[in-house]
Amino acid sequence: MRAVVGTHDLLLVTLDTLRYDVAAEALAAGRLPNLARALPGGVWERRHTPGSFTYAAHAAMLAGFLPTPVTPGPHPRLFAAAFPGSETTAEGTWCFKAADLPAGLAQAGYHTICVGGVGFFNKRTPLGSSLPDLFAESHWEPEFGVTAPDSFERQIDRAARVVEGREGPVFLFVNVSALHQPNHFYLPAATDDGPASQAAALAYVDRHIGRLFALMSARRPCLAIVCSDHGTAYGEDGHVGHRIGHEVVWTVPYGEFVLGKGTW
């Protein structure tokens, strides 16, 4: 990461609430051609989230604690706030002297942008402003939220408006709300959410994510990280929802890759 920061734009996309099993099955079934093209080896990496719901997971990730590989560690991190005794800060880790990643990248000359999705990014309350306020520029509209069937398209529209024409390096963060409940409207005739409707929502996201990759690779090479912040339960062992310690919540899909300049 020491060779990447300063030479590449950075893109972090969180597919809010996406389960690993849903993501892996959709990819294997050929429903995600754009993500299959981008992901290393055409597969998701299986990882564990640092938090079981949106706020906790994003607070950790935006401090440099990305989802952790499921194999025994320690696993060196890409980014890390400088603090003594860190066992996951390695020679290649890019360290920053700030409390959070956006602030650290700002110190390195990046313009930091948040395009929010779910309620923790809506800026309507002090809590809903906490994460967006980490960025130099943040955006949220009702049409980016969980009840809008075309939310991801509208988020990309806004990202294009704020990124295009910028000269210096950019860190763009997009929290994709389409996977979060309610998502049944992506599956015709469905009235309740479930793994099938979440897979349909993910297929919708895949149809448009190529435009986001094209936007971020047009200016300079871009390191992209696409992952879920946490999963959710649809009745497994009697559980519904998240903020619980269940396998379907803690296990998330993850991918990191470089988008070469002009390759999308």
C-alpha angles and dihedrals in degrees: 000000000000088000093045103049108084096017100058136048113238127226125187115184118183114196094208115229095353113155120223094230092052092048094046094048093047091050093048090049092057095247095125107055096158094049090043088057093050104039116089107261089359093276139104119248113233111233142161121247121235090226139027097225138034102268097045094044095047094045087057097042093048087055090055100267102125121179110297125236111254093231119092113282167141091215118195113236127229093223130020137174109236110258132141120259098024108156094193098053107102138175092275096044115113106228125202133193099226137085094251140027098247091054091047092050091047088057087054092055101266124140104225120213131183122196103187131206120172125049097275087070101042096100090217094118136026089259092047088053098048097086098034090051089065088073131073089230128022134180136193133159131170089252089063091058137099097270096055113092091202095044097125093052090052091048091054090048089056093044089053092052094053100038104042113091096021115131105197129062118292134208107202120189120189122185105201111212099184095092094052120091128307094053101133091103090073089066114064114239093007116133099178134047121251143139091290094054092045089053089051089051090051091051088053090052091049092054089062106028092086088069090056091049090049091051093052096044096048096082106037138329112304131206106217127196116189117181146131122259093214141330131241138226123244098189101310108155088350095301126131122184130002141276086094133106099250128134093241089055100043098044115078139172117250137183134172125185143146119254105211117224109276095358097122 
